[in-house]
Amino acid sequence: MSMNKVYNRIESIVGNVITVKATGVRYKELAQINTRFGKSLAQVNKIDGDTVSLQVFMGGQGVSTGDEVRFLGRDMRVPFGEELLGRIFNGSGDPRDNGPMLTENMKPIGGPSVNPTKRILANRMLRTNIPMIDMFNTLVVSQKLPIFSISGEPYNQLLARIAMQAEADVIVLGGMGLKYDDFLYFKEELSRGGALSKTVMFIHTASDPTVECMMIPDMALAVAEQFALEDKDVLVLLTDMTNYADAMKEIAITQEQVPSNRGYPGDLYSQLASRYEKAVDFANSGSVTVLAVTTMPGDDVTHPVPDNTGYITEGQYYLKGGRIEPFGSLSRLKQNVNGKTRKDHRALMDAMIRMYSAYKETLEKKNMGFSMSRWDNKLLKYGELFEQRLMDLSVNMSLEEALDTGWRILAECFEKDETGIKSDLTDEFWPEK
Amino acid sequence: MTQNTGKVVSINGNLLSVKFDGSVSMNEICFVKVDDTALKSEVIRIKGNIAQIQVYEMTDGIKCGDEVEFTGDMLSAELGPGLLGQVYDGLQNPLPVLAEQAGWFLERGIYADGLDRDKKWEFTPTAKVGEVLQAGGYIGTVPEGPFTHKIFIPFYLLGSYTLKSIKEKGMYTVRETVAVITDERGRDIDVTMSFKWPVKRAIRCYSERLAPVETMETKVRLIDSFFPVAKGGTYCTPGPFGAGKTVLQHTTSKYADVDIVIIAACGERAGEVVETITEFPELTDPKTGRSLMERTIIICNTSSMPVASREASVYTSVTLAEYYRQMGLNVLMLADSTSRWAQALREMSGRLEEIPGEEAFPAYLESYIAAFYERAGYVRLPDGSTGSVTIGGTVSPAGGNFEEPVTQATLKVVGAFHGLSRERSDARKYPAIDPMISWSKYRTVIDGEKSDFCKDILHKGVEVASMMKVIGEEGTTLEDYILYLKSEMLDSVYLQQNSFDAVDADCGSHRQRYVTDKLITVLGSDYELKSKDDARTYFNRMRQRFIDWNYKAFESGEFKNAEAEIDKLYSEGKGSLTGSAENLLKGGR
């Protein structure tokens, strides 16, 4: 066994990765390295004969070739239990509040995927009272959805609001490269809303070492999975996955991996997918729902991180200009639930989006100076009302109220047969003038 | 065969280097022993006495010096009765069996037989003792769901064989000997109802390959009428994320006019597989009146499952498709998504430190894609019957850009291209197949000239629309504007389809022919419309009538009433058929 084997010679130090000559070491095993700045964990990420590469959690800075490396004979684990609630940890699993270190009931992280035949069809609506979500892109229990956004947008505010309004037994917050201010904001907001006592936080801030950033999603999701197996509905909030991907890129480049797109490793898709796929609804047990902020460098949705994410997740919320855009936003699972809400839900949703798309085209024509037809003017009025009464992020109403509002907007702007909605629905729901 | 072993000398993700003594063959299966388990792996490169192997599992905990056992076999699928209705992983492990053994999670190192060893099947012999047989010939049958499953002379047996003995009609398991055959040198070979076939090799036990001519109805109007797929043909569906590739494949797997559907969920979401597993047993196959699941096999290697078995999953799927084709059946194999398969190749290529091609994909990407699609085909079998494998693959191009290597390599080899566009999906147009860029080399279910007539209207409409963006509506002539409205109407009442509505989603070829004739009448007519506003109002109303018509069951009373509404509005608009449309309608009848 490699337990407690100690090595006093580090062969190379490149970025956050060191190599030592060692035998009997297992792939992904943890080691502890004692540097003049204190102790740090390190994890084996490549073995070539007796050359073992390790990524050092606190980074390579200040590591000396003479530092002691002690292999621990175990893999990365995270504590689990009710006592986690209300606690805050860093990317090494150490407390970053003033609470005690937890060492009981350690669970492995990054475990195997759920057998697809043990999953059940996502079929419970998760109400948020945000019409652009509930009515147009319904969130479903066990769904995995990113919030695509741009630096400067209020994505963390949106995340916090969903955390407080959504019905979940446990909230797990994973912060990666989080600004310290934002960390404090989450702490304050969740405690103000009374949600802190059902929350576990794994926080890596922008000033913490890169390797710790890479541990955050696995730890957050491992804890979420354990709670779900104890029949809890868990909401995992991750922010920001682009920082996570950038951390992976940094390590991959350090280890001279052939990059695929814009320097990201070729397995970016698989890496992101194995995290997002932790979202699950267990038959006769709990669930894990994942919402993950993904900032898009340069508002470019074709950037590798949002692009790969979009292929993995079940849609996305696109937060731009302080509101959830109807184009670009999509909840793929909405049809699992929106047929059971109210019978006009789907048809009204489709028609309103179609009309809004037509409005956008008309707006473009108007901005180019073309004269507006009678139809164009109807669309312009419609677009304005839609944005004001439903799109604004401050709007807070139930799904049913949102649907009624939708019909009123249509009736204020159009005739029945201009909407493209089946006649039996307009006959029933069209408001009297 | 003597047991051949080796020792692990390096570990990099799921790529291991193994030092071995004896001889090892390329693509041979081996097992890495770690703790109490043995992890299935495949040899992908050999240099001197070092074999590089890809492990089909997570490699955590492996150390140098761990033992590797080589099996001498290539990665194979077990073929025989009992495949239909199964949900397998990429290595043909039945997932429900794994769940019984391991519970919630796919624990590594647990494998199960592809076919149930204990289940008995009713075998009826069809061959006579003394009969001379070859690989691909059959000796008997068993009923499997709605099909007559043929029991073959294993495909890997070369040369001719004489049937020495055969069991009587009765119940047997797939591993019991049901016949003995004698080869040309007098050696006896036992034949069971199942045998193994290496998945990366195509099954070629047919007399000849024929041109795919018969259209495979998908019930999707946009596909069948304008960009059809043939039985034995190939097609691809590239599109940016969220454009509806998977929904379209899901609909196709339900409604396609074939005997058997094999769904390869390759590197995509587990949730989608759950949908199919939940929904299919409840649905009825209109052809057989039995559960849809009885004609379906799901090979599911979702995105979080190990990447090496993702690569294997498409081959396992197409092997099962070829097997049922050998019984004279029409099989549709749907791969979602071929890009994930290509990425699996890329990940491995990167670890092997091969010189990267475009976007770091390996240089052999194109030939691998071509070889995969070439496994589709319409064939004549030794007994004179025909069978087909149709392959439809989705492509997930990075950034939705079709210029990328996987899309381009695929377009070179397929017979139809259904390109999904972000614009159409954003505007909630389903299916989001863009008629401006898509194409097909196969035969449409409506008359070819009628199909061209409609496509022509679409093209002209798009031209007018882009012109209007520059010169505005007021600068457009009434004539052009009406053309634009007609093309918009055609798009919304015929190209778009409601996949959630049982009637609208299931639009057969008879209905498609009937409806296009009506559409050609409406679109191929001139009207007495005085202004653009009049024209818009008129076509909005006409559109509404057609949409209502789409939801009525074909040839029902309601259907006829809705049709009468269209005719009424047509005469109100004083429509008069143009010469070209009139000729078209006459010629087509």
HADDOCK unambig.tbl for C-alpha pairs under 7 A between the chains (distance, minus, plus):
assign (segid A and resid 24 and name CA) (segid B and resid 63 and name CA) 6.09 0.50 0.50
assign (segid A and resid 24 and name CA) (segid B and resid 64 and name CA) 6.55 0.50 0.50
assign (segid A and resid 25 and name CA) (segid B and resid 63 and name CA) 5.71 0.50 0.50
assign (segid A and resid 26 and name CA) (segid B and resid 61 and name CA) 4.67 0.50 0.50
assign (segid A and resid 26 and name CA) (segid B and resid 62 and name CA) 5.22 0.50 0.50
assign (segid A and resid 26 and name CA) (segid B and resid 63 and name CA) 4.46 0.50 0.50
assign (segid A and resid 27 and name CA) (segid B and resid 59 and name CA) 6.98 0.50 0.50
assign (segid A and resid 27 and name CA) (segid B and resid 60 and name CA) 5.08 0.50 0.50
assign (segid A and resid 27 and name CA) (segid B and resid 61 and name CA) 4.87 0.50 0.50
assign (segid A and resid 27 and name CA) (segid B and resid 62 and name CA) 5.37 0.50 0.50
assign (segid A and resid 27 and name CA) (segid B and resid 63 and name CA) 6.12 0.50 0.50
assign (segid A and resid 28 and name CA) (segid B and resid 60 and name CA) 5.45 0.50 0.50
assign (segid A and resid 28 and name CA) (segid B and resid 61 and name CA) 6.41 0.50 0.50
assign (segid A and resid 29 and name CA) (segid B and resid 61 and name CA) 6.88 0.50 0.50
assign (segid A and resid 46 and name CA) (segid B and resid 11 and name CA) 5.77 0.50 0.50
assign (segid A and resid 46 and name CA) (segid B and resid 12 and name CA) 5.02 0.50 0.50
assign (segid A and resid 47 and name CA) (segid B and resid 10 and name CA) 5.26 0.50 0.50
assign (segid A and resid 47 and name CA) (segid B and resid 11 and name CA) 4.93 0.50 0.50
assign (segid A and resid 47 and name CA) (segid B and resid 12 and name CA) 6.53 0.50 0.50
assign (segid A and resid 48 and name CA) (segid B and resid 9 and name CA) 6.52 0.50 0.50
assign (segid A and resid 48 and name CA) (segid B and resid 10 and name CA) 4.20 0.50 0.50
assign (segid A and resid 48 and name CA) (segid B and resid 11 and name CA) 6.24 0.50 0.50
assign (segid A and resid 49 and name CA) (segid B and resid 9 and name CA) 5.14 0.50 0.50
assign (segid A and resid 49 and name CA) (segid B and resid 10 and name CA) 5.41 0.50 0.50
assign (segid A and resid 49 and name CA) (segid B and resid 64 and name CA) 6.62 0.50 0.50
assign (segid A and resid 112 and name CA) (segid B and resid 105 and name CA) 6.16 0.50 0.50
assign (segid A and resid 112 and name CA) (segid B and resid 106 and name CA) 5.89 0.50 0.50
assign (segid A and resid 112 and name CA) (segid B and resid 107 and name CA) 6.22 0.50 0.50
assign (segid A and resid 113 and name CA) (segid B and resid 105 and name CA) 5.73 0.50 0.50
assign (segid A and resid 113 and name CA) (segid B and resid 106 and name CA) 5.84 0.50 0.50
assign (segid A and resid 113 and name CA) (segid B and resid 304 and name CA) 6.20 0.50 0.50
assign (segid A and resid 113 and name CA) (segid B and resid 305 and name CA) 6.39 0.50 0.50
assign (segid A and resid 114 and name CA) (segid B and resid 104 and name CA) 5.67 0.50 0.50
assign (segid A and resid 114 and name CA) (segid B and resid 105 and name CA) 4.28 0.50 0.50
assign (segid A and resid 114 and name CA) (segid B and resid 106 and name CA) 5.93 0.50 0.50
assign (segid A and resid 115 and name CA) (segid B and resid 95 and name CA) 6.88 0.50 0.50
assign (segid A and resid 115 and name CA) (segid B and resid 99 and name CA) 6.57 0.50 0.50
assign (segid A and resid 115 and name CA) (segid B and resid 104 and name CA) 5.87 0.50 0.50
assign (segid A and resid 115 and name CA) (segid B and resid 105 and name CA) 5.11 0.50 0.50
assign (segid A and resid 115 and name CA) (segid B and resid 106 and name CA) 5.30 0.50 0.50
assign (segid A and resid 116 and name CA) (segid B and resid 270 and name CA) 5.78 0.50 0.50
assign (segid A and resid 116 and name CA) (segid B and resid 274 and name CA) 6.47 0.50 0.50
assign (segid A and resid 117 and name CA) (segid B and resid 95 and name CA) 6.47 0.50 0.50
assign (segid A and resid 117 and name CA) (segid B and resid 96 and name CA) 6.16 0.50 0.50
assign (segid A and resid 117 and name CA) (segid B and resid 274 and name CA) 6.82 0.50 0.50
assign (segid A and resid 118 and name CA) (segid B and resid 104 and name CA) 5.99 0.50 0.50
assign (segid A and resid 119 and name CA) (segid B and resid 274 and name CA) 6.71 0.50 0.50
assign (segid A and resid 120 and name CA) (segid B and resid 274 and name CA) 6.52 0.50 0.50
assign (segid A and resid 121 and name CA) (segid B and resid 271 and name CA) 6.91 0.50 0.50
assign (segid A and resid 121 and name CA) (segid B and resid 274 and name CA) 5.93 0.50 0.50
assign (segid A and resid 121 and name CA) (segid B and resid 275 and name CA) 5.98 0.50 0.50
assign (segid A and resid 258 and name CA) (segid B and resid 350 and name CA) 5.89 0.50 0.50
assign (segid A and resid 259 and name CA) (segid B and resid 360 and name CA) 6.91 0.50 0.50
assign (segid A and resid 260 and name CA) (segid B and resid 359 and name CA) 5.33 0.50 0.50
assign (segid A and resid 260 and name CA) (segid B and resid 360 and name CA) 4.84 0.50 0.50
assign (segid A and resid 261 and name CA) (segid B and resid 359 and name CA) 6.20 0.50 0.50
assign (segid A and resid 266 and name CA) (segid B and resid 346 and name CA) 6.59 0.50 0.50
assign (segid A and resid 266 and name CA) (segid B and resid 347 and name CA) 5.50 0.50 0.50
assign (segid A and resid 267 and name CA) (segid B and resid 347 and name CA) 5.77 0.50 0.50
assign (segid A and resid 270 and name CA) (segid B and resid 303 and name CA) 6.31 0.50 0.50
assign (segid A and resid 270 and name CA) (segid B and resid 304 and name CA) 6.61 0.50 0.50
assign (segid A and resid 273 and name CA) (segid B and resid 303 and name CA) 5.70 0.50 0.50
assign (segid A and resid 273 and name CA) (segid B and resid 304 and name CA) 5.64 0.50 0.50
assign (segid A and resid 274 and name CA) (segid B and resid 303 and name CA) 6.60 0.50 0.50
assign (segid A and resid 274 and name CA) (segid B and resid 304 and name CA) 4.10 0.50 0.50
assign (segid A and resid 277 and name CA) (segid B and resid 304 and name CA) 6.19 0.50 0.50
assign (segid A and resid 302 and name CA) (segid B and resid 399 and name CA) 4.01 0.50 0.50
assign (segid A and resid 303 and name CA) (segid B and resid 399 and name CA) 6.94 0.50 0.50
assign (segid A and resid 307 and name CA) (segid B and resid 398 and name CA) 6.59 0.50 0.50
assign (segid A and resid 307 and name CA) (segid B and resid 399 and name CA) 5.77 0.50 0.50
assign (segid A and resid 310 and name CA) (segid B and resid 241 and name CA) 5.75 0.50 0.50
assign (segid A and resid 311 and name CA) (segid B and resid 241 and name CA) 5.13 0.50 0.50
assign (segid A and resid 312 and name CA) (segid B and resid 268 and name CA) 6.89 0.50 0.50
assign (segid A and resid 312 and name CA) (segid B and resid 269 and name CA) 6.69 0.50 0.50
assign (segid A and resid 315 and name CA) (segid B and resid 242 and name CA) 6.53 0.50 0.50
assign (segid A and resid 327 and name CA) (segid B and resid 426 and name CA) 5.55 0.50 0.50
assign (segid A and resid 328 and name CA) (segid B and resid 426 and name CA) 6.73 0.50 0.50
assign (segid A and resid 350 and name CA) (segid B and resid 428 and name CA) 6.84 0.50 0.50
assign (segid A and resid 354 and name CA) (segid B and resid 427 and name CA) 5.72 0.50 0.50
assign (segid A and resid 354 and name CA) (segid B and resid 428 and name CA) 6.76 0.50 0.50
assign (segid A and resid 357 and name CA) (segid B and resid 427 and name CA) 6.21 0.50 0.50
assign (segid A and resid 365 and name CA) (segid B and resid 469 and name CA) 6.72 0.50 0.50
assign (segid A and resid 370 and name CA) (segid B and resid 472 and name CA) 5.68 0.50 0.50
assign (segid A and resid 417 and name CA) (segid B and resid 541 and name CA) 6.46 0.50 0.50
assign (segid A and resid 417 and name CA) (segid B and resid 544 and name CA) 6.69 0.50 0.50
assign (segid A and resid 418 and name CA) (segid B and resid 540 and name CA) 6.23 0.50 0.50
assign (segid A and resid 420 and name CA) (segid B and resid 544 and name CA) 6.09 0.50 0.50
assign (segid A and resid 422 and name CA) (segid B and resid 548 and name CA) 6.43 0.50 0.50
